[in-house]
Amino acid sequence: MWSVEELVSHLSRYYHLVPGDLIYTGTPAGVGRVVAGDVITGSIDGLPPIALTIAAA
């Protein structure tokens, strides 16, 4: 597995990354699909957390 620094460095060779870009790296084993009503949260040290609520299609 790559560190965050390695991942950003590698992707920066092919894409112009700017603040706010999201990098999706895959799904860990055992994780189910996302359905309406799910809340997805994420955080990075030093930044405010983010929460997304999945709405119905």
OpenMM code with the backbone's topology and positions (N, CA, C; nanometers):
from openmm import Vec3, app, unit

residues = "MET TRP SER VAL GLU GLU LEU VAL SER HIS LEU SER ARG TYR TYR HIS LEU VAL PRO GLY ASP LEU ILE TYR THR GLY THR PRO ALA GLY VAL GLY ARG VAL VAL ALA GLY ASP VAL ILE THR GLY SER ILE ASP GLY LEU PRO PRO ILE ALA LEU THR ILE ALA ALA ALA".split()
positions = [
    Vec3(0.0846, -0.1175, 0.0000),
    Vec3(0.0000, 0.0000, 0.0000),
    Vec3(0.0889, 0.1234, 0.0000),
    Vec3(0.0387, 0.2292, -0.0601),
    Vec3(0.1121, 0.3551, -0.0690),
    Vec3(0.0701, 0.4476, 0.0445),
    Vec3(0.1615, 0.5313, 0.0889),
    Vec3(0.1276, 0.6359, 0.1851),
    Vec3(0.0501, 0.7451, 0.1107),
    Vec3(-0.0125, 0.8336, 0.1847),
    Vec3(-0.0852, 0.9451, 0.1221),
    Vec3(0.0106, 1.0261, 0.0358),
    Vec3(0.1303, 1.0529, 0.0873),
    Vec3(0.2284, 1.1311, 0.0125),
    Vec3(0.2655, 1.0641, -0.1191),
    Vec3(0.2877, 0.9324, -0.1150),
    Vec3(0.3226, 0.8586, -0.2365),
    Vec3(0.2078, 0.8604, -0.3370),
    Vec3(0.0868, 0.8443, -0.2899),
    Vec3(-0.0308, 0.8443, -0.3773),
    Vec3(-0.0470, 0.9786, -0.4471),
    Vec3(-0.0398, 1.0868, -0.3716),
    Vec3(-0.0551, 1.2203, -0.4301),
    Vec3(0.0593, 1.2480, -0.5275),
    Vec3(0.1807, 1.2116, -0.4913),
    Vec3(0.2948, 1.2326, -0.5795),
    Vec3(0.2765, 1.1581, -0.7112),
    Vec3(0.2350, 1.0325, -0.7031),
    Vec3(0.2146, 0.9518, -0.8241),
    Vec3(0.1042, 1.0109, -0.9122),
    Vec3(-0.0089, 1.0429, -0.8530),
    Vec3(-0.1203, 1.0957, -0.9318),
    Vec3(-0.0886, 1.2322, -0.9913),
    Vec3(-0.0041, 1.3099, -0.9226),
    Vec3(0.0324, 1.4427, -0.9721),
    Vec3(0.1114, 1.4358, -1.1024),
    Vec3(0.1668, 1.3207, -1.1329),
    Vec3(0.2368, 1.3046, -1.2604),
    Vec3(0.1397, 1.3019, -1.3776),
    Vec3(0.0145, 1.2637, -1.3529),
    Vec3(-0.0835, 1.2446, -1.4594),
    Vec3(-0.2003, 1.3426, -1.4550),
    Vec3(-0.2259, 1.4028, -1.3391),
    Vec3(-0.3408, 1.4915, -1.3216),
    Vec3(-0.2975, 1.6183, -1.2506),
    Vec3(-0.3621, 1.7294, -1.2842),
    Vec3(-0.3391, 1.8548, -1.2136),
    Vec3(-0.4304, 1.8550, -1.0908),
    Vec3(-0.3733, 1.8269, -0.9741),
    Vec3(-0.4512, 1.8208, -0.8514),
    Vec3(-0.4544, 1.9582, -0.7860),
    Vec3(-0.5720, 1.9952, -0.7343),
    Vec3(-0.5887, 2.1239, -0.6657),
    Vec3(-0.6575, 2.0997, -0.5321),
    Vec3(-0.6439, 2.1945, -0.4383),
    Vec3(-0.7122, 2.1786, -0.3097),
    Vec3(-0.8617, 2.1517, -0.3307),
    Vec3(-0.9139, 2.0556, -0.2575),
    Vec3(-1.0553, 2.0182, -0.2703),
    Vec3(-1.0768, 1.8944, -0.3550),
    Vec3(-0.9765, 1.8542, -0.4345),
    Vec3(-0.9896, 1.7316, -0.5128),
    Vec3(-1.0013, 1.6116, -0.4183),
    Vec3(-1.0804, 1.5153, -0.4566),
    Vec3(-1.0950, 1.3912, -0.3803),
    Vec3(-1.0280, 1.2786, -0.4565),
    Vec3(-0.9565, 1.1936, -0.3847),
    Vec3(-0.8906, 1.0784, -0.4454),
    Vec3(-0.9525, 0.9532, -0.3844),
    Vec3(-1.0218, 0.8775, -0.4664),
    Vec3(-1.0832, 0.7533, -0.4212),
    Vec3(-0.9885, 0.6386, -0.4525),
    Vec3(-0.9623, 0.5533, -0.3553),
    Vec3(-0.8614, 0.4506, -0.3734),
    Vec3(-0.9155, 0.3077, -0.3717),
    Vec3(-1.0429, 0.2902, -0.3511),
    Vec3(-1.0970, 0.1557, -0.3497),
    Vec3(-1.1742, 0.1275, -0.2225),
    Vec3(-1.2249, 0.0094, -0.2128),
    Vec3(-1.3087, -0.0299, -0.1007),
    Vec3(-1.2405, -0.1396, -0.0201),
    Vec3(-1.2271, -0.1199, 0.1101),
    Vec3(-1.1688, -0.2265, 0.1928),
    Vec3(-1.2558, -0.3519, 0.1929),
    Vec3(-1.1953, -0.4637, 0.2161),
    Vec3(-1.2691, -0.5893, 0.2229),
    Vec3(-1.3762, -0.5832, 0.3306),
    Vec3(-1.4917, -0.6407, 0.3026),
    Vec3(-1.5984, -0.6478, 0.4011),
    Vec3(-1.6941, -0.5305, 0.4004),
    Vec3(-1.6703, -0.4329, 0.3144),
    Vec3(-1.7576, -0.3150, 0.3092),
    Vec3(-1.8696, -0.3421, 0.2093),
    Vec3(-1.9923, -0.3112, 0.2484),
    Vec3(-2.1073, -0.3321, 0.1609),
    Vec3(-2.1338, -0.2118, 0.0732),
    Vec3(-2.2359, -0.2218, -0.0089),
    Vec3(-2.2687, -0.1125, -0.1004),
    Vec3(-2.3297, 0.0046, -0.0253),
    Vec3(-2.3266, 0.1210, -0.0862),
    Vec3(-2.3834, 0.2429, -0.0295),
    Vec3(-2.5290, 0.2507, -0.0729),
    Vec3(-2.6183, 0.2784, 0.0213),
    Vec3(-2.7612, 0.2885, -0.0094),
    Vec3(-2.8165, 0.4183, 0.0475),
    Vec3(-2.9341, 0.4583, -0.0033),
    Vec3(-2.9998, 0.5799, 0.0441),
    Vec3(-3.0136, 0.5761, 0.1958),
    Vec3(-2.9817, 0.6884, 0.2584),
    Vec3(-2.9892, 0.6986, 0.4034),
    Vec3(-2.8547, 0.6777, 0.4723),
    Vec3(-2.7576, 0.6195, 0.4014),
    Vec3(-2.6242, 0.6024, 0.4594),
    Vec3(-2.5585, 0.7383, 0.4794),
    Vec3(-2.4771, 0.7487, 0.5821),
    Vec3(-2.3961, 0.8678, 0.6061),
    Vec3(-2.2496, 0.8260, 0.5977),
    Vec3(-2.1765, 0.8939, 0.5108),
    Vec3(-2.0351, 0.8660, 0.4914),
    Vec3(-1.9563, 0.9810, 0.5518),
    Vec3(-1.8604, 0.9485, 0.6371),
    Vec3(-1.7811, 1.0532, 0.7015),
    Vec3(-1.6335, 1.0327, 0.6699),
    Vec3(-1.5585, 1.1410, 0.6754),
    Vec3(-1.4150, 1.1338, 0.6532),
    Vec3(-1.3459, 1.2474, 0.7254),
    Vec3(-1.2178, 1.2282, 0.7495),
    Vec3(-1.1432, 1.3347, 0.8161),
    Vec3(-0.9957, 1.3270, 0.7808),
    Vec3(-0.9315, 1.4421, 0.7908),
    Vec3(-0.7880, 1.4559, 0.7736),
    Vec3(-0.7410, 1.5449, 0.8882),
    Vec3(-0.6349, 1.5033, 0.9563),
    Vec3(-0.5822, 1.5825, 1.0670),
    Vec3(-0.5632, 1.7276, 1.0240),
    Vec3(-0.6121, 1.8190, 1.1079),
    Vec3(-0.5948, 1.9611, 1.0819),
    Vec3(-0.7037, 2.0234, 0.9973),
    Vec3(-0.7958, 1.9434, 0.9439),
    Vec3(-0.9066, 1.9955, 0.8637),
    Vec3(-1.0383, 1.9554, 0.9275),
    Vec3(-1.1442, 2.0339, 0.9026),
    Vec3(-1.2739, 1.9935, 0.9573),
    Vec3(-1.3226, 1.8631, 0.8931),
    Vec3(-1.3949, 1.7802, 0.9672),
    Vec3(-1.4464, 1.6552, 0.9095),
    Vec3(-1.5543, 1.6837, 0.8048),
    Vec3(-1.5795, 1.5841, 0.7212),
    Vec3(-1.6841, 1.5942, 0.6193),
    Vec3(-1.7827, 1.4820, 0.6415),
    Vec3(-1.9113, 1.5084, 0.6155),
    Vec3(-2.0144, 1.4048, 0.6258),
    Vec3(-2.1066, 1.4182, 0.5043),
    Vec3(-2.1341, 1.3074, 0.4382),
    Vec3(-2.2226, 1.3039, 0.3218),
    Vec3(-2.3379, 1.2096, 0.3524),
    Vec3(-2.4604, 1.2559, 0.3316),
    Vec3(-2.5773, 1.1705, 0.3462),
    Vec3(-2.6243, 1.1312, 0.2068),
    Vec3(-2.6373, 1.0018, 0.1829),
    Vec3(-2.6769, 0.9512, 0.0525),
    Vec3(-2.8293, 0.9612, 0.0383),
    Vec3(-2.8722, 1.0308, -0.0659),
    Vec3(-3.0154, 1.0506, -0.0918),
    Vec3(-3.0644, 0.9456, -0.1918),
    Vec3(-3.1941, 0.9300, -0.1987),
    Vec3(-3.2538, 0.8393, -0.2970),
    Vec3(-3.2316, 0.8947, -0.4382),
    Vec3(-3.2203, 0.8054, -0.5344),
    Vec3(-3.1995, 0.8465, -0.6747),
    Vec3(-3.3194, 0.9215, -0.7266),
] * unit.nanometer
topology = app.Topology()
chain = topology.addChain("A")
for resn in residues:
    res = topology.addResidue(resn, chain)
    for name in ("N", "CA", "C"):
        topology.addAtom(name, app.Element.getBySymbol(name[0]), res)
